[in-house]
Amino acid sequence: MQQGAPHELDKSVLAVLKNPSDLIAAIAQDSTTHEVLMLAWMNQEALAQTIATGQATYWSRSRNELWIKGATSGHTQKVLAISLDCDGDALLLQVEQVGAACHTGSRNCFHNEISLAK
Amino acid sequence: MQQGAPHELDKSVLAVLKNPSDLIAAIAQDSTTHEVLMLAWMNQEALAQTIATGQATYWSRSRNELWIKGATSGHTQKVLAISLDCDGDALLLQVEQVGAACHTGSRNCFHNEISLAK
């Protein structure tokens, strides 16, 4: 699903990643409702493409390819802000979600509640 | 930091985990402000202990041990709800955060903003 030449991360970003060759956990949060929509993964190229295009692009671990969120479904994520965590191995994206974030059609992916002990 | 006998996951929970032997990414969200506080990791025992005690307990990848959040700092997380995502490999915790979630003293861990392309 990648289009055009591969994107590369700026050195200043690369420098703050804990393990630049590892996948980074990326949390997408609805910028308006603050709902946590999903967690996916980024490699360097996915992050660089997200930064460059403003459209959330992940690395699909099941398909082993770049995954422009919504390229097939139309359920895109416009990225308004990206923050890296204190130890450089997790990202938080503030997004405008079009339609459902989850492939099941749910607004978010976290719809399986686990009961706490009484 | 573990106390007492190890906790074990209920079979019904075990059945919905994608890869029960893998670490699971766990997002902690402030139940009141909806701020995403941090991302950490759980193994089966950490999740079972969290369910049983209602106190967020993670697996420290750097120390290779259970990590009751706030056991040292006092910055505990009371867990009000836990949800598993659609493909069974990420958790969202709704928590009451005491003090700062981040070891740097920040309220949350996502304080390194990455600039988007203009």
gemmi code that builds the backbone of each chain (N, CA, C; Angstrom):
import gemmi

chains = {
    "A": [
        ("MET", (0.819, -1.214, 0.000), (0.000, 0.000, 0.000), (0.850, 1.261, 0.000)),
        ("GLN", (2.143, 1.075, 0.084), (3.003, 2.239, 0.115), (2.994, 2.936, -1.245)),
        ("GLN", (3.060, 4.237, -1.213), (3.061, 4.978, -2.471), (4.311, 5.839, -2.560)),
        ("GLY", (4.936, 5.866, -3.724), (6.091, 6.730, -3.941), (7.327, 6.202, -3.242)),
        ("ALA", (8.326, 7.056, -3.124), (9.595, 6.671, -2.527), (9.432, 6.468, -1.026)),
        ("PRO", (10.243, 5.572, -0.458), (10.172, 5.364, 0.987), (10.519, 6.644, 1.744)),
        ("HIS", (9.852, 6.849, 2.849), (10.179, 7.985, 3.694), (11.236, 7.574, 4.708)),
        ("GLU", (12.052, 8.533, 5.082), (13.077, 8.249, 6.091), (12.907, 9.183, 7.272)),
        ("LEU", (13.260, 8.670, 8.428), (13.136, 9.481, 9.639), (14.240, 10.514, 9.717)),
        ("ASP", (13.883, 11.675, 10.171), (14.848, 12.716, 10.473), (15.787, 12.234, 11.595)),
        ("LYS", (17.032, 12.628, 11.504), (18.005, 12.173, 12.518), (17.609, 12.556, 13.938)),
        ("SER", (16.957, 13.706, 14.063), (16.568, 14.160, 15.401), (15.520, 13.234, 16.012)),
        ("VAL", (14.680, 12.646, 15.168), (13.683, 11.694, 15.667), (14.339, 10.351, 15.947)),
        ("LEU", (15.161, 9.941, 15.010), (15.875, 8.671, 15.157), (16.659, 8.640, 16.474)),
        ("ALA", (17.199, 9.778, 16.829), (18.051, 9.853, 18.019), (17.291, 9.605, 19.317)),
        ("VAL", (15.983, 9.819, 19.296), (15.233, 9.668, 20.557), (14.485, 8.338, 20.653)),
        ("LEU", (14.615, 7.512, 19.615), (14.004, 6.176, 19.690), (14.910, 5.253, 20.500)),
        ("LYS", (14.307, 4.468, 21.370), (15.086, 3.575, 22.232), (15.842, 2.535, 21.414)),
        ("ASN", (15.093, 1.822, 20.588), (15.680, 0.801, 19.721), (15.177, 1.039, 18.307)),
        ("PRO", (15.896, 1.830, 17.517), (15.382, 2.252, 16.209), (15.019, 1.100, 15.276)),
        ("SER", (15.608, -0.073, 15.486), (15.286, -1.180, 14.582), (14.084, -1.992, 15.060)),
        ("ASP", (13.607, -1.719, 16.259), (12.440, -2.436, 16.781), (11.147, -1.776, 16.324)),
        ("LEU", (10.063, -2.537, 16.338), (8.748, -1.948, 16.140), (8.378, -1.142, 17.380)),
        ("ILE", (7.652, -0.058, 17.157), (7.233, 0.831, 18.231), (5.724, 0.717, 18.388)),
        ("ALA", (5.263, 0.551, 19.604), (3.817, 0.522, 19.864), (3.258, 1.922, 19.673)),
        ("ALA", (2.176, 2.028, 18.909), (1.573, 3.338, 18.629), (0.095, 3.312, 19.039)),
        ("ILE", (-0.242, 4.209, 19.941), (-1.613, 4.325, 20.439), (-2.298, 5.442, 19.664)),
        ("ALA", (-3.470, 5.167, 19.113), (-4.245, 6.223, 18.446), (-5.387, 6.645, 19.366)),
        ("GLN", (-5.409, 7.947, 19.657), (-6.446, 8.504, 20.536), (-7.243, 9.538, 19.751)),
        ("ASP", (-8.560, 9.490, 19.874), (-9.414, 10.477, 19.207), (-9.130, 11.848, 19.841)),
        ("SER", (-8.748, 12.790, 18.998), (-8.318, 14.097, 19.522), (-9.469, 14.891, 20.135)),
        ("THR", (-10.685, 14.554, 19.779), (-11.845, 15.288, 20.300), (-12.459, 14.602, 21.516)),
        ("THR", (-12.752, 13.308, 21.380), (-13.435, 12.597, 22.471), (-12.448, 12.029, 23.490)),
        ("HIS", (-11.169, 11.947, 23.112), (-10.104, 11.367, 23.933), (-10.251, 9.863, 24.130)),
        ("GLU", (-11.126, 9.259, 23.341), (-11.287, 7.805, 23.335), (-10.003, 7.162, 22.797)),
        ("VAL", (-9.520, 6.112, 23.463), (-8.402, 5.353, 22.907), (-8.970, 4.409, 21.857)),
        ("LEU", (-8.543, 4.572, 20.629), (-9.158, 3.868, 19.507), (-8.526, 2.503, 19.239)),
        ("MET", (-7.207, 2.457, 19.257), (-6.513, 1.224, 18.870), (-5.040, 1.311, 19.231)),
        ("LEU", (-4.396, 0.166, 19.203), (-2.950, 0.117, 19.318), (-2.420, -0.657, 18.118)),
        ("ALA", (-1.469, -0.071, 17.441), (-0.845, -0.764, 16.310), (0.665, -0.545, 16.409)),
        ("TRP", (1.391, -0.865, 15.339), (2.849, -0.866, 15.405), (3.426, -0.051, 14.268)),
        ("MET", (4.527, 0.569, 14.543), (5.232, 1.324, 13.506), (6.690, 0.890, 13.449)),
        ("ASN", (7.212, 0.814, 12.238), (8.656, 0.755, 12.080), (9.104, 2.175, 11.670)),
        ("GLN", (10.379, 2.334, 11.440), (10.892, 3.680, 11.104), (10.173, 4.278, 9.901)),
        ("GLU", (9.967, 3.452, 8.876), (9.372, 3.973, 7.659), (7.913, 4.377, 7.879)),
        ("ALA", (7.192, 3.575, 8.655), (5.790, 3.906, 8.950), (5.703, 5.231, 9.708)),
        ("LEU", (6.603, 5.404, 10.663), (6.597, 6.658, 11.422), (6.979, 7.827, 10.519)),
        ("ALA", (7.995, 7.627, 9.685), (8.425, 8.704, 8.773), (7.304, 9.080, 7.814)),
        ("GLN", (6.590, 8.083, 7.316), (5.498, 8.352, 6.374), (4.334, 9.054, 7.086)),
        ("THR", (4.080, 8.665, 8.331), (3.025, 9.320, 9.119), (3.365, 10.796, 9.326)),
        ("ILE", (4.618, 11.048, 9.667), (5.069, 12.430, 9.882), (4.960, 13.241, 8.579)),
        ("ALA", (5.358, 12.607, 7.484), (5.406, 13.320, 6.208), (4.023, 13.577, 5.620)),
        ("THR", (3.114, 12.620, 5.795), (1.809, 12.712, 5.124), (0.692, 13.187, 6.040)),
        ("GLY", (0.884, 13.059, 7.364), (-0.189, 13.418, 8.292), (-1.314, 12.399, 8.313)),
        ("GLN", (-1.104, 11.261, 7.668), (-2.073, 10.154, 7.688), (-1.435, 8.977, 8.421)),
        ("ALA", (-2.159, 8.441, 9.418), (-1.583, 7.358, 10.221), (-1.237, 6.169, 9.333)),
        ("THR", (0.021, 5.780, 9.409), (0.540, 4.650, 8.643), (1.278, 3.739, 9.615)),
        ("TYR", (0.861, 2.487, 9.647), (1.432, 1.531, 10.585), (2.216, 0.467, 9.823)),
        ("TRP", (2.811, -0.438, 10.591), (3.439, -1.618, 10.012), (2.563, -2.800, 10.380)),
        ("SER", (2.039, -3.470, 9.387), (1.216, -4.645, 9.642), (2.116, -5.834, 9.937)),
        ("ARG", (2.029, -6.352, 11.158), (2.839, -7.512, 11.530), (2.321, -8.789, 10.867)),
        ("SER", (1.023, -8.824, 10.562), (0.478, -10.036, 9.934), (0.787, -10.070, 8.442)),
        ("ARG", (0.788, -8.908, 7.807), (1.037, -8.877, 6.358), (2.466, -8.476, 6.021)),
        ("ASN", (3.224, -8.057, 7.041), (4.602, -7.610, 6.808), (4.691, -6.539, 5.735)),
        ("GLU", (3.869, -5.519, 5.891), (3.927, -4.411, 4.933), (3.411, -3.141, 5.586)),
        ("LEU", (3.746, -2.019, 4.968), (3.203, -0.752, 5.432), (1.701, -0.784, 5.265)),
        ("TRP", (1.012, -0.140, 6.195), (-0.440, -0.200, 6.232), (-0.949, 1.226, 6.467)),
        ("ILE", (-1.377, 1.847, 5.381), (-1.974, 3.177, 5.517), (-3.383, 2.967, 6.063)),
        ("LYS", (-3.588, 3.350, 7.295), (-4.877, 3.101, 7.948), (-6.011, 3.689, 7.100)),
        ("GLY", (-6.963, 2.840, 6.745), (-8.126, 3.302, 5.986), (-7.937, 3.281, 4.482)),
        ("ALA", (-6.761, 2.845, 4.001), (-6.528, 2.841, 2.545), (-7.558, 1.961, 1.842)),
        ("THR", (-7.944, 0.890, 2.483), (-8.946, -0.015, 1.904), (-10.350, 0.339, 2.398)),
        ("SER", (-10.488, 0.537, 3.691), (-11.819, 0.726, 4.298), (-12.343, 2.149, 4.190)),
        ("GLY", (-11.442, 3.092, 3.956), (-11.836, 4.500, 3.993), (-11.818, 5.079, 5.397)),
        ("HIS", (-11.535, 4.230, 6.391), (-11.549, 4.684, 7.787), (-10.174, 5.222, 8.188)),
        ("THR", (-9.863, 6.359, 7.605), (-8.537, 6.948, 7.765), (-8.394, 7.669, 9.107)),
        ("GLN", (-7.151, 7.954, 9.431), (-6.827, 8.719, 10.636), (-5.928, 9.890, 10.255)),
        ("LYS", (-6.466, 11.085, 10.368), (-5.649, 12.276, 10.168), (-4.919, 12.559, 11.478)),
        ("VAL", (-3.601, 12.684, 11.400), (-2.794, 12.818, 12.609), (-2.551, 14.286, 12.922)),
        ("LEU", (-2.971, 14.698, 14.118), (-2.805, 16.098, 14.517), (-1.581, 16.311, 15.389)),
        ("ALA", (-1.177, 15.274, 16.093), (-0.005, 15.393, 16.970), (0.543, 14.009, 17.265)),
        ("ILE", (1.853, 13.954, 17.464), (2.523, 12.696, 17.832), (3.449, 12.984, 19.011)),
        ("SER", (3.359, 12.129, 20.028), (4.286, 12.246, 21.159), (4.957, 10.907, 21.418)),
        ("LEU", (6.223, 10.976, 21.749), (7.001, 9.789, 22.113), (7.063, 9.734, 23.636)),
        ("ASP", (7.081, 8.529, 24.176), (7.107, 8.439, 25.647), (8.523, 8.594, 26.195)),
        ("CYS", (8.600, 8.624, 27.520), (9.836, 8.971, 28.228), (10.992, 8.043, 27.912)),
        ("ASP", (10.702, 6.773, 27.643), (11.813, 5.870, 27.341), (11.913, 5.519, 25.852)),
        ("GLY", (11.186, 6.245, 25.029), (11.423, 6.178, 23.585), (10.970, 4.913, 22.896)),
        ("ASP", (9.976, 4.228, 23.476), (9.509, 3.028, 22.788), (7.993, 2.928, 22.641)),
        ("ALA", (7.299, 4.040, 22.810), (5.851, 4.049, 22.560), (5.452, 5.433, 22.063)),
        ("LEU", (4.457, 5.435, 21.182), (3.985, 6.682, 20.576), (2.513, 6.882, 20.903)),
        ("LEU", (2.136, 8.132, 21.066), (0.721, 8.481, 21.228), (0.357, 9.435, 20.098)),
        ("LEU", (-0.631, 9.023, 19.306), (-1.093, 9.845, 18.171), (-2.454, 10.449, 18.510)),
        ("GLN", (-2.587, 11.734, 18.311), (-3.896, 12.376, 18.397), (-4.447, 12.408, 16.979)),
        ("VAL", (-5.607, 11.787, 16.786), (-6.115, 11.634, 15.414), (-7.561, 12.086, 15.268)),
        ("GLU", (-7.892, 12.422, 14.020), (-9.289, 12.572, 13.616), (-9.671, 11.281, 12.898)),
        ("GLN", (-10.507, 10.498, 13.531), (-10.874, 9.188, 12.985), (-12.087, 9.329, 12.070)),
        ("VAL", (-11.946, 8.839, 10.850), (-13.104, 8.750, 9.945), (-13.727, 7.375, 10.143)),
        ("GLY", (-15.001, 7.331, 10.484), (-15.695, 6.052, 10.662), (-15.148, 5.261, 11.832)),
        ("ALA", (-15.172, 3.939, 11.689), (-14.767, 3.039, 12.775), (-13.267, 2.800, 12.740)),
        ("ALA", (-12.639, 2.815, 13.916), (-11.214, 2.480, 13.956), (-11.011, 0.975, 13.856)),
        ("CYS", (-11.968, 0.204, 14.358), (-11.795, -1.251, 14.441), (-12.316, -1.944, 13.185)),
        ("HIS", (-11.633, -3.000, 12.794), (-12.056, -3.748, 11.605), (-13.400, -4.450, 11.823)),
        ("THR", (-13.824, -4.569, 13.080), (-15.126, -5.196, 13.377), (-16.275, -4.226, 13.148)),
        ("GLY", (-15.944, -2.962, 12.920), (-16.976, -1.938, 12.758), (-17.227, -1.153, 14.029)),
        ("SER", (-16.599, -1.581, 15.124), (-16.718, -0.809, 16.364), (-15.903, 0.476, 16.246)),
        ("ARG", (-16.356, 1.455, 16.971), (-15.660, 2.735, 16.961), (-14.213, 2.575, 17.429)),
        ("ASN", (-13.989, 1.742, 18.471), (-12.628, 1.481, 18.915), (-12.423, -0.027, 19.062)),
        ("CYS", (-11.168, -0.412, 19.234), (-10.836, -1.848, 19.266), (-10.983, -2.478, 20.647)),
        ("PHE", (-11.178, -1.656, 21.663), (-11.134, -2.193, 23.036), (-12.538, -2.496, 23.549)),
        ("HIS", (-13.173, -3.485, 22.924), (-14.574, -3.751, 23.276), (-14.775, -5.082, 23.989)),
        ("ASN", (-13.689, -5.697, 24.454), (-13.813, -6.949, 25.207), (-13.455, -6.695, 26.663)),
        ("GLU", (-14.476, -6.461, 27.479), (-14.203, -6.118, 28.877), (-13.802, -7.361, 29.671)),
        ("ILE", (-12.777, -7.200, 30.491), (-12.346, -8.273, 31.392), (-12.814, -7.909, 32.799)),
        ("SER", (-13.535, -8.830, 33.423), (-14.083, -8.527, 34.757), (-12.982, -8.529, 35.807)),
        ("LEU", (-13.057, -7.553, 36.693), (-12.159, -7.509, 37.839), (-12.726, -8.410, 38.941)),
        ("ALA", (-11.839, -8.857, 39.830), (-12.318, -9.643, 40.967), (-13.233, -8.784, 41.814)),
        ("LYS", (-14.204, -9.398, 42.458), (-15.154, -8.627, 43.294), (-14.439, -8.108, 44.525)),
    ],
    "B": [
        ("MET", (8.798, -7.628, 43.870), (7.745, -6.843, 44.531), (6.452, -7.646, 44.685)),
        ("GLN", (6.463, -8.859, 44.147), (5.267, -9.670, 44.263), (5.054, -10.086, 45.709)),
        ("GLN", (3.787, -10.164, 46.083), (3.496, -10.566, 47.454), (2.583, -11.778, 47.430)),
        ("GLY", (2.851, -12.760, 48.280), (1.987, -13.925, 48.381), (2.153, -14.863, 47.205)),
        ("ALA", (1.194, -15.777, 47.074), (1.243, -16.786, 46.019), (1.018, -16.143, 44.658)),
        ("PRO", (1.626, -16.721, 43.606), (1.400, -16.180, 42.262), (-0.077, -16.261, 41.889)),
        ("HIS", (-0.519, -15.273, 41.173), (-1.885, -15.297, 40.669), (-1.917, -15.971, 39.308)),
        ("GLU", (-3.024, -16.621, 39.027), (-3.179, -17.267, 37.726), (-4.399, -16.716, 37.021)),
        ("LEU", (-4.308, -16.677, 35.709), (-5.431, -16.163, 34.917), (-6.553, -17.188, 34.850)),
        ("ASP", (-7.757, -16.713, 34.931), (-8.939, -17.521, 34.701), (-8.911, -18.047, 33.257)),
        ("LYS", (-9.394, -19.248, 33.068), (-9.366, -19.854, 31.729), (-10.121, -19.021, 30.696)),
        ("SER", (-11.173, -18.358, 31.141), (-11.977, -17.558, 30.201), (-11.168, -16.371, 29.672)),
        ("VAL", (-10.278, -15.845, 30.502), (-9.420, -14.737, 30.056), (-8.297, -15.283, 29.177)),
        ("LEU", (-7.710, -16.372, 29.626), (-6.627, -17.003, 28.885), (-7.071, -17.312, 27.453)),
        ("ALA", (-8.310, -17.716, 27.313), (-8.830, -18.139, 26.007), (-8.904, -16.998, 24.996)),
        ("VAL", (-8.986, -15.764, 25.475), (-9.141, -14.646, 24.539), (-7.816, -13.918, 24.259)),
        ("LEU", (-6.737, -14.368, 24.875), (-5.430, -13.768, 24.574), (-4.891, -14.367, 23.276)),
        ("LYS", (-4.363, -13.500, 22.433), (-3.867, -13.968, 21.128), (-2.700, -14.949, 21.301)),
        ("ASN", (-1.704, -14.514, 22.041), (-0.532, -15.348, 22.296), (-0.270, -15.318, 23.799)),
        ("PRO", (-0.871, -16.263, 24.542), (-0.814, -16.192, 26.008), (0.595, -16.146, 26.587)),
        ("SER", (1.580, -16.650, 25.832), (2.937, -16.639, 26.394), (3.687, -15.345, 26.073)),
        ("ASP", (3.119, -14.511, 25.215), (3.763, -13.233, 24.877), (3.415, -12.149, 25.897)),
        ("LEU", (4.250, -11.121, 25.959), (3.890, -9.940, 26.730), (2.786, -9.182, 25.994)),
        ("ILE", (1.904, -8.578, 26.768), (0.779, -7.825, 26.217), (1.005, -6.347, 26.513)),
        ("ALA", (0.832, -5.522, 25.492), (0.941, -4.077, 25.696), (-0.277, -3.593, 26.488)),
        ("ALA", (-0.021, -2.830, 27.528), (-1.110, -2.344, 28.384), (-1.062, -0.822, 28.465)),
        ("ILE", (-2.142, -0.194, 28.031), (-2.257, 1.260, 28.051), (-3.011, 1.657, 29.314)),
        ("ALA", (-2.457, 2.590, 30.073), (-3.176, 3.106, 31.244), (-3.742, 4.478, 30.908)),
        ("GLN", (-5.065, 4.610, 31.057), (-5.750, 5.873, 30.773), (-6.405, 6.367, 32.055)),
        ("ASP", (-6.262, 7.657, 32.330), (-6.903, 8.252, 33.505), (-8.420, 8.189, 33.305)),
        ("SER", (-9.095, 7.556, 34.229), (-10.537, 7.319, 34.058), (-11.348, 8.603, 34.121)),
        ("THR", (-10.798, 9.639, 34.694), (-11.527, 10.902, 34.824), (-11.181, 11.880, 33.710)),
        ("THR", (-9.898, 12.110, 33.494), (-9.491, 13.114, 32.496), (-9.358, 12.503, 31.096)),
        ("HIS", (-9.296, 11.164, 31.022), (-9.108, 10.421, 29.763), (-7.716, 10.631, 29.146)),
        ("GLU", (-6.824, 11.200, 29.925), (-5.433, 11.347, 29.511), (-4.789, 9.956, 29.400)),
        ("VAL", (-4.051, 9.725, 28.316), (-3.281, 8.487, 28.229), (-2.014, 8.683, 29.044)),
        ("LEU", (-1.836, 7.873, 30.060), (-0.771, 8.100, 31.027), (0.540, 7.409, 30.647)),
        ("MET", (0.440, 6.166, 30.205), (1.656, 5.389, 29.946), (1.312, 4.112, 29.197)),
        ("LEU", (2.330, 3.497, 28.650), (2.194, 2.158, 28.097), (3.238, 1.281, 28.771)),
        ("ALA", (2.780, 0.144, 29.287), (3.713, -0.806, 29.890), (3.318, -2.208, 29.426)),
        ("TRP", (3.885, -3.209, 30.032), (3.714, -4.582, 29.535), (3.226, -5.488, 30.638)),
        ("MET", (2.434, -6.461, 30.275), (1.957, -7.460, 31.235), (2.228, -8.859, 30.692)),
        ("ASN", (2.628, -9.747, 31.593), (2.561, -11.167, 31.273), (1.296, -11.704, 31.954)),
        ("GLN", (1.078, -12.983, 31.827), (-0.141, -13.568, 32.401), (-0.255, -13.281, 33.900)),
        ("GLU", (0.858, -13.432, 34.604), (0.797, -13.259, 36.055), (0.501, -11.812, 36.438)),
        ("ALA", (1.088, -10.884, 35.681), (0.833, -9.458, 35.961), (-0.641, -9.131, 35.737)),
        ("LEU", (-1.196, -9.658, 34.659), (-2.615, -9.405, 34.394), (-3.485, -10.055, 35.461)),
        ("ALA", (-3.152, -11.289, 35.835), (-3.934, -11.984, 36.861), (-3.868, -11.235, 38.191)),
        ("GLN", (-2.683, -10.724, 38.519), (-2.543, -9.994, 39.785), (-3.300, -8.670, 39.734)),
        ("THR", (-3.293, -8.023, 38.569), (-4.046, -6.774, 38.397), (-5.541, -7.034, 38.586)),
        ("ILE", (-6.024, -8.099, 37.973), (-7.447, -8.457, 38.094), (-7.791, -8.766, 39.552)),
        ("ALA", (-6.909, -9.503, 40.207), (-7.198, -9.961, 41.565), (-7.120, -8.845, 42.596)),
        ("THR", (-6.159, -7.930, 42.396), (-5.914, -6.909, 43.428), (-6.527, -5.554, 43.097)),
        ("GLY", (-6.830, -5.312, 41.822), (-7.335, -3.999, 41.430), (-6.260, -2.927, 41.431)),
        ("GLN", (-5.002, -3.332, 41.558), (-3.861, -2.405, 41.489), (-3.033, -2.772, 40.253)),
        ("ALA", (-2.766, -1.771, 39.404), (-2.042, -2.055, 38.172), (-0.687, -2.683, 38.470)),
        ("THR", (-0.468, -3.846, 37.901), (0.771, -4.591, 38.073), (1.269, -4.971, 36.691)),
        ("TYR", (2.490, -4.580, 36.377), (3.058, -4.806, 35.055), (4.220, -5.786, 35.169)),
        ("TRP", (4.771, -6.108, 33.994), (5.992, -6.894, 33.947), (7.101, -5.956, 33.496)),
        ("SER", (8.092, -5.784, 34.349), (9.215, -4.920, 33.994), (10.168, -5.673, 33.076)),
        ("ARG", (10.279, -5.181, 31.837), (11.181, -5.846, 30.889), (12.637, -5.564, 31.234)),
        ("SER", (12.905, -4.446, 31.891), (14.297, -4.136, 32.226), (14.751, -4.905, 33.468)),
        ("ARG", (13.839, -5.103, 34.402), (14.217, -5.797, 35.637), (13.813, -7.263, 35.635)),
        ("ASN", (13.027, -7.658, 34.626), (12.542, -9.040, 34.557), (11.846, -9.471, 35.834)),
        ("GLU", (10.903, -8.638, 36.264), (10.138, -9.007, 37.461), (8.791, -8.312, 37.445)),
        ("LEU", (7.864, -8.808, 38.239), (6.582, -8.140, 38.397), (6.822, -6.769, 39.004)),
        ("TRP", (6.010, -5.827, 38.579), (6.200, -4.437, 38.980), (4.824, -3.886, 39.368)),
        ("ILE", (4.615, -3.838, 40.674), (3.377, -3.225, 41.158), (3.566, -1.722, 41.036)),
        ("LYS", (2.847, -1.118, 40.119), (3.029, 0.309, 39.833), (2.850, 1.115, 41.122)),
        ("GLY", (3.874, 1.901, 41.459), (3.787, 2.755, 42.647), (4.240, 2.095, 43.938)),
        ("ALA", (4.672, 0.837, 43.862), (5.084, 0.148, 45.093), (6.247, 0.882, 45.763)),
        ("THR", (7.108, 1.472, 44.948), (8.243, 2.229, 45.489), (7.918, 3.717, 45.599)),
        ("SER", (7.347, 4.263, 44.549), (7.121, 5.717, 44.466), (5.864, 6.186, 45.190)),
        ("GLY", (4.941, 5.241, 45.434), (3.637, 5.639, 45.964), (2.654, 6.069, 44.886)),
        ("HIS", (3.133, 6.123, 43.654), (2.276, 6.581, 42.541), (1.510, 5.404, 41.938)),
        ("THR", (0.588, 4.915, 42.719), (-0.171, 3.719, 42.354), (-1.272, 4.027, 41.344)),
        ("GLN", (-1.768, 2.954, 40.761), (-2.902, 3.045, 39.825), (-3.983, 2.070, 40.278)),
        ("LYS", (-5.087, 2.614, 40.742), (-6.247, 1.776, 41.061), (-6.980, 1.508, 39.751)),
        ("VAL", (-7.203, 0.241, 39.452), (-7.788, -0.130, 38.162), (-9.302, -0.256, 38.296)),
        ("LEU", (-10.021, 0.514, 37.490), (-11.481, 0.502, 37.532), (-12.073, -0.376, 36.446)),
        ("ALA", (-11.371, -0.543, 35.340), (-11.869, -1.366, 34.243), (-10.702, -1.792, 33.363)),
        ("ILE", (-10.843, -2.959, 32.762), (-9.836, -3.488, 31.826), (-10.555, -3.975, 30.580)),
        ("SER", (-10.062, -3.572, 29.418), (-10.616, -4.080, 28.164), (-9.497, -4.624, 27.298)),
        ("LEU", (-9.801, -5.724, 26.631), (-8.866, -6.338, 25.689), (-9.282, -5.917, 24.285)),
        ("ASP", (-8.311, -5.762, 23.405), (-8.680, -5.315, 22.056), (-9.132, -6.483, 21.170)),
        ("CYS", (-9.569, -6.119, 19.982), (-10.234, -7.060, 19.071), (-9.382, -8.259, 18.701)),
        ("ASP", (-8.071, -8.084, 18.639), (-7.241, -9.235, 18.284), (-6.462, -9.799, 19.464)),
        ("GLY", (-6.833, -9.387, 20.661), (-6.351, -10.068, 21.855), (-4.895, -9.861, 22.203)),
        ("ASP", (-4.315, -8.734, 21.780), (-2.921, -8.519, 22.149), (-2.625, -7.130, 22.699)),
        ("ALA", (-3.658, -6.408, 23.118), (-3.428, -5.124, 23.787), (-4.540, -4.902, 24.806)),
        ("LEU", (-4.173, -4.245, 25.894), (-5.115, -3.983, 26.986), (-5.247, -2.486, 27.212)),
        ("LEU", (-6.449, -2.077, 27.571), (-6.683, -0.693, 27.979), (-7.198, -0.709, 29.408)),
        ("LEU", (-6.469, -0.016, 30.286), (-6.860, 0.057, 31.690), (-7.384, 1.449, 32.005)),
        ("GLN", (-8.530, 1.504, 32.637), (-9.028, 2.766, 33.169), (-8.569, 2.833, 34.619)),
        ("VAL", (-7.790, 3.876, 34.944), (-7.175, 3.903, 36.276), (-7.403, 5.226, 37.003)),
        ("GLU", (-7.306, 5.138, 38.322), (-7.189, 6.328, 39.160), (-5.711, 6.456, 39.510)),
        ("GLN", (-5.071, 7.444, 38.934), (-3.625, 7.624, 39.108), (-3.345, 8.476, 40.346)),
        ("VAL", (-2.543, 7.956, 41.258), (-2.054, 8.756, 42.387), (-0.751, 9.410, 41.952)),
        ("GLY", (-0.678, 10.738, 41.997), (0.556, 11.447, 41.635), (0.886, 11.300, 40.164)),
        ("ALA", (2.177, 11.281, 39.883), (2.654, 11.246, 38.503), (2.734, 9.805, 38.001)),
        ("ALA", (2.295, 9.575, 36.751), (2.453, 8.236, 36.169), (3.892, 8.010, 35.715)),
        ("CYS", (4.566, 9.084, 35.316), (5.901, 8.958, 34.718), (6.996, 9.054, 35.782)),
        ("HIS", (8.047, 8.278, 35.578), (9.156, 8.287, 36.542), (9.898, 9.621, 36.541)),
        ("THR", (9.655, 10.444, 35.495), (10.305, 11.756, 35.427), (9.575, 12.785, 36.295)),
        ("GLY", (8.417, 12.390, 36.802), (7.619, 13.330, 37.591), (6.505, 13.980, 36.789)),
        ("SER", (6.499, 13.729, 35.488), (5.408, 14.245, 34.662), (4.137, 13.439, 34.942)),
        ("ARG", (3.039, 14.094, 34.728), (1.755, 13.425, 34.943), (1.607, 12.204, 34.026)),
        ("ASN", (2.068, 12.334, 32.771), (2.038, 11.182, 31.858), (3.397, 11.038, 31.174)),
        ("CYS", (3.584, 9.907, 30.512), (4.892, 9.588, 29.926), (5.095, 10.170, 28.526)),
        ("PHE", (4.020, 10.685, 27.914), (4.107, 11.089, 26.505), (4.390, 12.583, 26.376)),
        ("HIS", (5.579, 12.983, 26.803), (5.871, 14.415, 26.824), (6.955, 14.835, 25.841)),
        ("ASN", (7.280, 13.957, 24.885), (8.260, 14.320, 23.857), (7.549, 14.459, 22.518)),
        ("GLU", (7.160, 15.680, 22.197), (6.394, 15.877, 20.972), (7.287, 15.737, 19.734)),
        ("ILE", (6.784, 15.041, 18.726), (7.470, 14.914, 17.439), (6.744, 15.814, 16.446)),
        ("SER", (7.493, 16.687, 15.804), (6.858, 17.634, 14.868), (6.416, 16.942, 13.598)),
        ("LEU", (5.226, 17.282, 13.147), (4.746, 16.807, 11.855), (5.329, 17.689, 10.761)),
        ("ALA", (5.384, 17.140, 9.532), (5.835, 17.951, 8.401), (4.854, 19.098, 8.200)),
        ("LYS", (5.354, 20.218, 7.742), (4.480, 21.389, 7.497), (3.578, 21.116, 6.312)),
    ],
}
model = gemmi.Model(1)
for chain_id, residues in chains.items():
    chain = gemmi.Chain(chain_id)
    for i, (resn, *xyz) in enumerate(residues, 1):
        res = gemmi.Residue()
        res.name, res.seqid = resn, gemmi.SeqId(i, " ")
        for name, pos in zip(("N", "CA", "C"), xyz):
            atom = gemmi.Atom()
            atom.name, atom.element = name, gemmi.Element(name[0])
            atom.pos, atom.b_iso = gemmi.Position(*pos), 0.0
            res.add_atom(atom)
        chain.add_residue(res)
    model.add_chain(chain)
structure = gemmi.Structure()
structure.add_model(model)
structure.setup_entities()
